[in-house]
Amino acid sequence: MIDLRSDTVTRPTAAMRAAMAAAEVGDDVYGEDPTVRALEERVAGLFGHEAALFTPTGSLANVLAVAALVGPGQEVLCEARAHIARAELGAHGAVTGLTMRTWSDPRGQVDLAAISDLLAPDLGPFFVRTTAISVENTHNFAGGTVVPLDDLAAVRRFADDHGVGVHVDGARIWNAHVATGTPLADYGRLADVMAVCLSKGLGAPAGSLLLGPADVVAEARVRRKRLGAGMRQVGILAAAGLHALDHHVDRLADDHAHARLLAEAVGVDPATVDTNIVALECADAPGLVARAREAGVLVGAVGARTVRLVTHLDVDRGDAESAARVLASLLA
């Protein structure tokens, strides 16, 4: 099977497994795992933030990050298909008591006019108070689109003018970095808090990080434990993340090229494919998923008429070409 369902399906490489096996470990709840601490310090430094907190999942990193800006009964604004709104099982409302309102853009982009219309930082005792704006970069369900740095800077200025915070869901920020050449620190300086993931494009078996000021990260560490996600000798996972940072960032360009190859084969304009995700519109997404499986290609339906194709570390050029032929035949 050629698996294009997600970039979370990768398996650790032999070199990554060796790094994990050799990891120096300690009890992370006590702050004594040296490999976790090294990872946290390195990633915080890459993005120009004071501190970072290792979490088992990106969803948890996002919940902790947004909760640092938005209290119970307050709201965060985000795009309608944002991961925090659509794919985290309502955790933000269920766990932290916040609410959301959304703007909609076909490519998941920033719409400052819409954000301005939604913003309600202080309209009195009858209205929910907006305390943060969230931007996803790259935007998963919009097809891995990159939010341009200038647009993020505009959100930052707008937020500062209105006294609200900025959260960046950077689960695939590495893809945006490679696709555009934008330094990671340039992305980091525009966010009060952000989340980045190691288990998607970078190929680690698990792990994300929350980034922000030292006091925010310290409070998030307490909340992480309260939610049952305190971890012990987790340096074996942090070692996978460090290996991924050393060896799997630049190669994301290959995934982007493979995604454009797939896009052309299935009738999607390759120029609209910014990174490693292709959103294919079709009449019957579940039907196409089933037929592709029978032909040896796994793809995922993310709507009744939308199929998602995601390239990753375990899909080489030959796999991409084979999958392209299968999918083109099915769509012919």
N, C-alpha and C positions, 0 to 999 in steps of 0.2 A: 504494500500500500504506500502511495505517496500522500502524505498527510499535510493538507493545506488548511486545516480547520483553524489553527492558531499558532502563534509563535511561542506558546506555552508548552507545546508538546515535545520540545527538544529533550534529548538525553545528554547527560554530562559526557564530555569527551574523555578519552583516556588520560590526557594531561590534567584535566580538571579533577578527575577522580583521584589522581595521584596527589594533587595539591590538597584535596580534602583529607585524604588519609594522613598526610604529614602535618596537618594543622595543629598548632599549639592551642590548647583550649583551657577554659576556666569556667566559673559559674557567672553567667551574664547577669542574672538577677542581682548579684552582688557587685556587678560592674567589673568582674575579674577575668573576663575572657579577652585575652590580648589580641586575638585575631579579629573579633568583633570590634574592639576599640580601634584597631588599625583601619578597618573598613569604614567605620563611622567618620574617623578623622579625615581619611582620604576623600571620601565623597563630599563631605562638608566643604573641604578645601577646593575641590573641583568646581563647586558652584558658588564659592565665595560666601558661604554661610558659617555661622559660629559653631553650629553643632548638628549632629545627625543622630537618629535613633533607628536601629535595625528592627524590622518587623517581619513576621513570617509571610505577610501578603500585602499586595498593593491596596486592597480594599481597606485593611486596617490602617495603613499609612495615611490614606486619604481621610478616613474617619477621624483619626487623631489630629491631622493637619487642619481640617475644616473646623473641628471643635475648638481649636485654639483661637479661631477668629469669630465663631458664631455660637452664641449661647442658646440655651433652651428658649423656644418661643421667638427667636430671631431668624433671619433668613439669609441664604446665600443665593446669588443669581448665577445661572450657568446656562449653557446652550442646551436645547431640549433633548439632544441625544447624548449628552455628556455621560461618561461612565459613572460619575457619582450619582446621577439621577436615574440611570437606566439599568445599570448592571451590578449594583452593590446591594441588591435585595432590600432596599429601603433602610439600610443600616443607619444612615445619618439621622433620619427621623425616629427610628425605633430605639436607637441606643442613646443619642445625644439630645433628642427633642427639638431639633431645628426644623425649619421648613425651607422650601425652595420655590423660586419662580424662574421661568426660563424664557430665553429668546430663541428663535429658530433661524438657522442658516443652512442652506443645502450642503455647504462644505465645512460646516462646523466652525465657521470663522467668527471673529469678534464683530459685533454690530453695536457701535457706541450709541447710535441714536436710539436703538431699542433698549439698551442698558439704561440710558438716561431716562427713558419713559418709565422703566420698571423701578428705578432706584427710589427708595423711601427711607433715608437714613434717620429721619425724625419728623414724622407727621402727626405726632400726638398720641394719646393713649388708646386710640381705636385701631391703629394700623401696626402691622408687623414691621419691625425695624430691620432694614438691610444693614448688615455689618461686613459683608464680603462679596467679592466677585470671584468666580472660579473659571479658569480657562484650561482646556485640555490640549496638550501639545506633545505628540501628534494626536489628532482626533480619531479615535478608534472607529466609531460607527459612521463617520463621514468618509471613511476610506483611507485612513492613515495620513490625512492632510496636515500640512505644517501651518501653524499660525505664525505669520511673519513677525520678526523681532520688532519692527516699527509699530505693529498693531498692539503687541504686548506692552510696549513703552507707552502707547496712548492710553491703554487701560490703567497702567500704573499712575500716570499723571491724573487721569480722571478720578481714580480711587483716592489719591492724595488730596485732590481738591475737595472731595466730599467726605473725607474722614472715614473711609472704609478700607478693609484689608484686601489683599490679593492672594488667592491660592492658585497654584499651578499644579495640575495633575500631569506630571511629566513621566508617566509610566514608560512612554517610548520617546522621551526627550533625546535619547542617544540617537535615534533615527533622524530626528529633526537636526541635530548637530551635524551628523554626517552628510545629510542631504543638502544642507545650506552652508556648511562651514562656519556656522555661528559658534563662537566659543561658549562652553558650558557656563562660564562665569557670567556672560552677558545675559543668559536666560535667568540665572540664579538671582542676579541683582534686582530683577523686576518683580520678584515674589516675596511676600512676607513669609510664607511657608510653601513648601512644595513636597511632592512625593515622587520618587523615582524607583523604577523596578529593575531588578536584575534577572528575573526569570522569564522575560519575554525575549526581545531580540538578542540579549546578551547570553542567553542559554544556560544560566544557572538553574539548579533544580528548585530553588525557592528563595524568597527574600526580596524585600523592598526597604527603602529608607525614607523617613520623614526628615526634612531639613528645615532649619529655622534658627531663631535666636536661642541662646543657651537656656534661658529661663523657660521658654516654650517647650523645648525638648525635655527639660527636666520634669515638667508637669506631664508631658506626654508619656514619659517613662512610667509615672505613677498610674496613669490611665491605662496604659498597656497591661500592666500587672493586674489592675482591677478587672479588666476584660478577659483575664485568663490567658494572656499571651506573654507572660514572663517566660523566658527561655533560659536553659542552663548551659550545657557545653555545646553551644551552637556555633562555635568557631569553625566547625566542619562545613557549615553552610556559608559562613562569611568568607572562608577561604575560596569557595567556588566563585563568590562575587569578586574577590580580588583578582582571581585568575581571569575572569571574564573581562574585567576592566583592562587588564594587560593585553589580552589576546583577541577579544571579540568585538571591539568597537569599530575599528576601521573596516572590518569585513562586512559590516552592515550594507556597504555600497553594493556588494554582490546581491544581497537580498532585494535591494531596490531595483537592480537591473533585471533580476528574475521576475519581479512583479510586473515590470513594464512588458516583458516578453509575454507573460500570461495575459495581460490586459489586451495586447494586440490580437492574440489568438481568439479571445472571446468577444471581441468587438467593442472594447472599452478604449477610449482615446488614451494612449500611453502618457500623453502630456498632462493628463489629470491625475496621474498616479505619482504622488510625491515621494512615497517611501515604500513600505513592504506590504501594503494592503490594497487589494482590488475589490471594489464593491460592484457586483454584477447584478443588474436589474433583469429579471426574467418573469415570465407569466406564472410559473409554479416553482417556487424555490425548494420546497420539500421534495417535489418530484425530481428536480435536477440533482439534488443531494443524493437521493436514492439511486438514480441511474449512474451517477459518477462513482458511487461506492461499488456498484456491481462491476464497473470498469476499472477498479483499482485506484481510484483517486478519492480521498476524503476531503470534502469541503463542508462549510457550515452555513445554515440558513440563519440570518439575523433579522428576518421579517418574512412575511408571506410571499414577497416578490423580490427579495434581496438575498443573494448568496455572497458570502465573504470568502476570499482567497487570501491566505497569508503565507508569505515566504519566510524562511528562517534558516538557522544554522544547519538543520538536518536535510535541507533541500538543496542539492547541488544543481549545476547547470543542466546536466542530463535529466534529472528528475523534473525540472521545470519544463524542459522541452517535451518530455513524455506526457506530463500532465496537460500541457497546452494542446497537444494533438488529441488527447482523449476528450477534453472539454470542447474543443472546436468541433469535433465530430458529433458530440451530443447536441450541440446547439445548431448544427447545420440543418 
